[in-house]
Structures are given as structure tokens and as C-alpha cells.
Amino acid sequence: MGSTSSTAGVMAVALLCVPAVTGCAGDGGGSPMTRSEARDGLAADASSPGPHRDEVSARSTALGRILVDGAQRTLYLFEGDARNTSTCAGPCAKIWRPLTVAAKATAGGGVRKSLLAIAVRADGARQVTYNGHPLYTFEDDHKPGDTNGQGDISFRHRWYVVDTAGEKNTTPQQDTGGLY
């Protein structure tokens, strides 16, 4: 009887460990995830179901038509950035995650391909830009269509959703008071 409970315990531990092992990145073993995708919990395998991470498209929201990534997460611009140059790094980039790609971004529905480009960040990552604005997602957007970062003041500047012309959308939604 002691042998049966020991076997069950070992199997339970093994089952708990499998997702952790298969989801690891940077192990040198040909993992199918990039470091940024592992951080964001997104698989890089093109055969996996669901949207492509490198696609930027438009979505209708209460704030109008705005840009979203392949997972339908709202994309933001940071007023502190220079044209095609991100100034959001360190703690800023943990809260406002740069939209990065391995190669290039794809223009989806409602997006002008001519406004879509790549800028190389200081850490070497390839960040997607639209009309010269580096693009970011916000950690407090929990589901597709959330726009919780609209008008936020963080890291000494405001954050805005991006419209399909590549301009900031200043429609008021909220002001969190800026804790950072």
C-alpha cells in the first residue's frame, strides 16, 4: 500500500513538472519560444492555433478604431518616445511591454502597411513601430479590447491608444494618477 501512494505522488509531481519543462525558453535545446514570447506566454510555433503575434490590425472599441496585436491586445504609444526610438526600458518595459518580433510585422485588416516598420531597441530587440511610434501593450489590459492604459501618466509621460492613421487617440477614458 505504501508503494501505491509513493507511485501516485511521483506521478503527480511529474505531471506538474511537464508544463514547466515544455514551456521553458532559453535552455539551448532548440526551444520553440523566444525570450520575449516566453515572458508574454506566447508560443512562437507558427503551427499553433490562434492569431499570429507579429500581426498588427485594427479593432473597433469604445475609443474608436485602434491598433491591436495578433492576440487582440490594445497597442499604445508613449509620448516620451522619439520618432522610431523607444525610451521605455527597465521597469517601464515590464509594465508597458514593447511589441517585438523576430523578423518583421504583418499588416492586418485596417492597417496601412506603409506605416508599419521595425526599430531596434537598445537591448537589440526588434520593436514594431507604426507611423514612427514604437508600440506597446499594457500589463493591466487583461482581455482583448481592454484599454485600461488610455491617458495613463507613467514614467513622466502619457500613454495613448493608436488610431489607424498612426496618431494618438486622446479620447478621455481614465487617469490612473501615474504611480511610476
C-alpha positions as CSV (number, residue, x, y, z in Angstrom):
1,M,0.0,0.0,0.0
2,G,2.9,2.4,0.7
3,S,4.2,1.6,-2.7
4,T,1.0,2.7,-4.4
5,S,0.8,6.1,-2.6
6,S,4.5,6.7,-3.4
7,T,3.9,6.0,-7.1
8,A,0.9,8.3,-7.2
9,G,2.9,11.1,-5.5
10,V,5.7,10.7,-8.1
11,M,3.3,10.7,-11.0
12,A,1.5,13.9,-9.6
13,V,4.9,15.7,-9.3
14,A,5.8,14.5,-12.9
15,L,2.5,15.8,-14.3
16,L,3.0,19.2,-12.6
17,C,6.5,19.5,-14.0
18,V,5.7,18.7,-17.6
19,P,4.1,22.1,-18.5
20,A,7.0,23.9,-16.8
21,V,9.6,22.0,-18.8
22,T,7.8,22.3,-22.2
23,G,7.2,26.0,-21.7
24,C,10.8,26.9,-21.0
25,A,12.8,29.1,-23.2
26,G,16.5,29.8,-23.5
27,D,17.5,26.3,-22.5
28,G,19.7,25.9,-25.5
29,G,17.7,22.9,-26.6
30,G,16.0,24.4,-29.6
31,S,13.0,25.7,-27.7
32,P,10.3,27.0,-30.0
33,M,9.8,30.2,-27.9
34,T,11.8,33.4,-28.0
35,R,12.7,35.1,-24.7
36,S,10.0,37.8,-25.2
37,E,7.4,35.2,-26.1
38,A,8.2,33.2,-23.0
39,R,7.8,36.3,-20.9
40,D,4.5,37.1,-22.6
41,G,3.4,33.5,-22.6
42,L,3.0,33.3,-26.3
43,A,4.2,30.4,-28.5
44,A,6.4,31.1,-31.5
45,D,5.4,27.9,-33.3
46,A,3.5,29.0,-36.5
47,S,1.6,25.8,-36.5
48,S,0.0,26.6,-33.1
49,P,-3.7,27.6,-33.2
50,G,-4.7,31.2,-32.7
51,P,-3.6,34.6,-34.0
52,H,-0.1,35.4,-35.2
53,R,1.8,37.5,-32.7
54,D,3.5,39.6,-35.4
55,E,0.3,40.9,-36.9
56,V,-0.9,44.4,-36.2
57,S,-4.6,45.1,-37.1
58,A,-7.4,47.4,-36.3
59,R,-10.3,46.8,-33.8
60,S,-13.4,48.8,-33.1
61,T,-13.7,49.9,-29.5
62,A,-15.5,52.5,-27.4
63,L,-12.5,54.7,-28.2
64,G,-12.9,54.2,-32.0
65,R,-10.8,52.0,-34.4
66,I,-7.5,51.4,-32.7
67,L,-4.5,49.2,-33.3
68,V,-4.2,45.7,-31.7
69,D,-1.6,43.0,-31.8
70,G,-2.2,39.4,-33.1
71,A,-3.7,38.5,-29.7
72,Q,-6.1,41.4,-30.0
73,R,-4.3,43.3,-27.2
74,T,-4.5,47.1,-27.4
75,L,-1.4,48.8,-28.7
76,Y,-0.2,52.1,-27.2
77,L,2.3,54.9,-27.9
78,F,4.4,56.7,-25.3
79,E,4.7,60.4,-25.5
80,G,8.2,60.2,-24.1
81,D,9.5,58.3,-27.1
82,A,11.3,60.0,-30.0
83,R,10.4,59.1,-33.6
84,N,11.3,55.4,-34.2
85,T,13.1,55.3,-30.8
86,S,11.9,53.8,-27.6
87,T,12.8,55.4,-24.3
88,C,10.8,52.8,-22.3
89,A,13.2,50.3,-20.7
90,G,13.8,48.6,-17.4
91,P,10.7,48.9,-15.1
92,C,8.8,50.8,-17.8
93,A,9.2,47.9,-20.2
94,K,7.9,45.4,-17.6
95,I,4.6,47.3,-17.3
96,W,4.4,48.6,-20.9
97,R,5.7,45.6,-22.9
98,P,7.3,46.6,-26.2
99,L,5.7,44.8,-29.2
100,T,8.7,42.9,-30.5
101,V,9.0,40.4,-33.4
102,A,11.7,38.1,-34.6
103,A,11.7,39.3,-38.2
104,K,9.0,41.7,-39.4
105,A,5.5,42.7,-38.6
106,T,2.5,41.9,-40.7
107,A,-0.2,44.4,-41.6
108,G,-3.7,43.0,-40.8
109,G,-7.1,44.4,-41.6
110,G,-7.4,48.2,-41.3
111,V,-3.7,48.8,-41.0
112,R,-1.6,50.7,-43.6
113,K,1.4,48.6,-44.5
114,S,3.4,51.7,-45.4
115,L,3.2,52.9,-41.8
116,L,4.4,49.7,-40.2
117,A,8.1,49.3,-39.5
118,I,10.7,48.0,-37.1
119,A,13.1,49.9,-34.8
120,V,15.9,48.2,-33.0
121,R,15.8,48.7,-29.2
122,A,18.9,49.4,-27.1
123,D,18.8,45.7,-26.0
124,G,18.8,44.5,-29.6
125,A,15.1,43.5,-29.7
126,R,13.1,44.4,-32.9
127,Q,10.2,46.6,-31.8
128,V,7.2,47.3,-34.1
129,T,6.5,50.9,-34.9
130,Y,3.5,52.5,-36.6
131,N,3.9,55.9,-38.2
132,G,7.2,56.3,-36.3
133,H,5.6,55.4,-32.9
134,P,7.1,52.4,-31.0
135,L,4.2,50.2,-30.0
136,Y,3.5,48.7,-26.5
137,T,0.9,46.6,-24.7
138,F,-0.1,47.4,-21.1
139,E,0.1,44.8,-18.3
140,D,-3.3,45.9,-16.8
141,D,-5.2,45.1,-20.0
142,H,-6.4,41.6,-19.2
143,K,-8.6,40.7,-22.1
144,P,-8.8,41.6,-25.8
145,G,-10.3,45.1,-26.2
146,D,-9.2,46.4,-22.8
147,T,-7.9,50.0,-23.0
148,N,-7.0,50.5,-19.3
149,G,-3.8,52.4,-20.2
150,Q,-5.6,55.1,-22.2
151,G,-4.4,58.5,-20.9
152,D,-2.3,57.0,-18.2
153,I,0.6,59.1,-16.9
154,S,3.5,56.7,-16.2
155,F,7.3,57.3,-16.4
156,R,6.7,61.1,-16.7
157,H,4.6,61.0,-19.9
158,R,1.2,60.0,-21.1
159,W,0.3,56.8,-22.9
160,Y,-2.4,56.7,-25.6
161,V,-4.0,54.1,-27.8
162,V,-3.0,54.4,-31.5
163,D,-5.6,55.0,-34.2
164,T,-5.4,53.6,-37.7
165,A,-3.8,56.8,-39.1
166,G,-0.9,56.2,-36.6
167,E,-1.8,59.1,-34.3
168,K,-2.5,59.1,-30.6
169,N,-6.2,58.9,-29.7
170,T,-6.8,61.4,-26.9
171,T,-10.4,60.4,-26.1
172,P,-10.6,60.5,-22.3
173,Q,-11.1,57.3,-20.5
174,Q,-9.2,57.3,-17.3
175,D,-6.3,58.8,-15.5
176,T,-4.7,56.4,-13.0
177,G,-2.7,59.2,-11.4
178,G,0.6,57.7,-12.5
179,L,2.3,55.6,-9.9
180,Y,5.6,55.3,-11.7
